[in-house]
Amino acid sequence: MRMLRIVRRVLLAVPVALGVAVLAFLSLHLLPGDPVQIMLGDTNSSAATIRAVRHELHLDQPLQVQLGLFFARLAHGDLGASIVQQRPVAALIAEALPATIELTVATIVIAVLIAVPMGLASALRPRSWIDRAVLSTSLLGASMPAFWFGLLLILFFAVNARLLPTSGQIDPTIGVPTVTGFLLVDSLLASSGAAVASVLRHLVMPALTLGVVFAAVLARTVRSSMIEVLHRQYVTTARAKGLPETAVVIKHALRNALIPAITVAGLQIGELLGGNMIVETVFAWPGLGRLVVNSIFARDYLVVQAAVMLYALTYVAANLAVDVAYTVLDPQMEVA
């Protein structure tokens, strides 16, 4: 039954993903003016150049033909070619995506390590000074723009203390053979202590910038959910049986309290990708967000189109993962 629910939810996500792809395709045609002239970015392009680009993008074909060609290319992993860099868009995204994934994973780890203990400590001592401190801190973190916090970290750790580098993913003097594309993993595979240390030092500030903001929202969710669960009948029953308080909190309460937190975390992953654009630009992090920002300024429309589609599909995948996690954590829950 549980597997049937998961399969059903996966099947429901398919038409959503197709709708996202169609909207990404139509966005090219919703631009005011001639999209080819917008991409070329100047008014001096000859008519022959405009015709050549329009033919290359199949914009001289009927709309339904263009849509069919778009899905045919997608089926083969072809997202078109960058007009600015003259390279396949899929290759550009494949090069940038591992850096963004590494940053996102590090952000989630930092956020969970901060948020869960804070939420637990606050929920176990409601209306205490710890509770007030957690609520105040989380409110400050949630209200603080990520780019501003990032600039504060640069000012303190890089400019004044000179402990951490301000930009990049690794010291440019250190070479690491590319195996997986994930620089931290490749550094570990190369058994290069200097490379691992350099990657971690470059990762600290951007991950902390996003992680603190993420943790602020997550801690409040864990706190409110934990307070509600601690008053449930099954928790009272577990205490009445004489179980240690640690076992009651960790085994019986925390698991159910994490369900709403997983919902928030799943939705926040999408926001993390959006926020990455700014933070990756601040720290010159060579990820997908920085690629999108540079492509917007360069009017490299096909790169932006592919990235937007990828972001939207990430939202779909995150929501699907949340629903699957619901089913695993609470088999009695009906997945819509």
Summary of the structure (lengths in Angstrom):
residues: 336
radius of gyration: 23.8
end to end distance: 13.9
largest distance: 83.3
contacts: 1057
relative contact order: 0.14
helix: 76%
strand: 1%
